[in-house]
Amino acid sequence: MCKALGDPYRIKMLEYIRQNADWTQCTAITESFNLAQSTVSHHLKQLVDVDLLQSEKEGRCTKYRINDEAFADYVDYLKCFQKG
């Protein structure tokens, strides 16, 4: 999960998805970034693989949304590293 969050484009994509809608189409994400569709798909797959995003096929397109539960679990895990 840390490795997936280590790329600034992935962070920006997560922010974009969080701000725009419950579900966001891959095409909308691609249009918002100055990256090739294959690059965007690669980044999104990395986020899905670590469960930070959920994906769903809709016809020929894929849509994505934030997996709030996975984020909450990750934050809880990181808290174990806090002092005090």
N, C-alpha and C positions, 0 to 999 in steps of 0.2 A: 504494500500500500504506500509506503514511504517513497519507493522508487517511482510509482505511478504519479505521485504528487510532486515529484522532483522536477518536472518539466513545466516551464512557465506557460506554454500553450495549453497544457491540460488544466492548469489552474484557471486560466482565462475562459476556457470552454465550460468548466464547471460553473464559474460565475455567470456566464452568458445563459446557460440552461436554467440556473436558479432564478435569474431575473426575468426571464421571458415567458415561461408558461409551465404548467404541470408537465406536459410532454412537448418536446421540441424536435422538429424534423431535422435529419442530418443535412438536408439541403439548406436549411436556414442557417445552420452552424457554419457550413462551408462558405456560404455567401458572406458571412460576417467576418471571416478571417482571410487573410491573404495567403492561403495555403491551398495546395491541390486537394481534390476530393479524397484521393487515396491516403494522403497524409492525415487529413481530418479523421477519416475512418480508422486509421491505425491508432491515433490518439484515443479515440472513443472506445475502441476495442480494449485498449489497455485499462481504461477506467471501468469498463464492464467486467473485465477479467478479475479485478480486485473488488468488485461488488459496490463500487462507489456510484455507478450508474446502472439503471435498469434499462433494457432495450426491448423494443417490441416491433415486429414487422407489421407494416401497414401497406399492403400491395407490394410494390417494388421498392418502397422506401422503408427506412428504419427510423423510429423515433426514440428519444431518450428522455429520461427524467432522473433526478437525483434520488439516490437511495438514502433517505434520511436516517433509517435505522443503522445502516452501516457506518455513516458518519458519526452518529451518536456513540456507537461501540468503539470507534477509533479514538474519539475524544476521551472516552472513559479510560481506554488503554493508555493514552498519553499522560493522563493524570497520575499514573503510578510513578512517573519520573519526576514529579514535583517534589521539592523539598518541603518539609513541614508537615 
